[in-house]
Amino acid sequence: MPLIRLIDRRLEETMIVLCCTIMVVGLSFTAIVRYFLSGTPLGAMTHMAEELSVFAFVFLLYFGSVLAARENGHFRVSAHLDMVPARLRHLRFLVGDLLWLGFCIFATWQGVKLVQITMRSSEPSMSLNIPMQFIYAIIPVAFALTAFRIVQRYALGRHRDEDAFGLVEGGGE
């Protein structure tokens, strides 16, 4: 159970830090080699470092989105929802969250189809020759995690708590 709790609390942050580290190291390596070591055998590796940095950036964005869903940190236009009667105010974001959940489920399904198609064609990445199904797998994984985090927020009663910045939803409460 402690491992599951650790994964639940730190998965997104860990993946973001890992992806950011890979991206910074890869781009730093590329810059140093291009400006100072361009004639060396390391010059051939800059394309691989760039591609790895791009993949890390894409993964970072997806995990950042999942983290924002977990922490209730996505932007919302909610001024019009402050007019909802007080007894229904705890449900004011429910419709939007249900639509968002539906979109996440749809994107997960389409992402799985994309990964399946890519598995049949065995398309490798340009420089690293990584099978692209491993890169495209972030799409269904991230959207499934986002859907899980949306449901988890409601199950834990955190859908009406403070957002990631410590601000109360709606601002007028």
Secondary structure, 3 states (H helix, E strand, C coil): CHHHHHHHHHHHHHHHHHHHHHHHHHHHHHHHHHHHCCCCHHHHHHHHHHHHHHHHHHHHHHHHHHHHHHCCCCCCCCHHHHHCCHHHHHHCCHHHHHHHHHHHHHHHHHHHHHHHHHHHHCCECCCCCCEHHHHHCHHHHHHHHHHHHHHHHHHCCCCCCECCCCCECCCCC
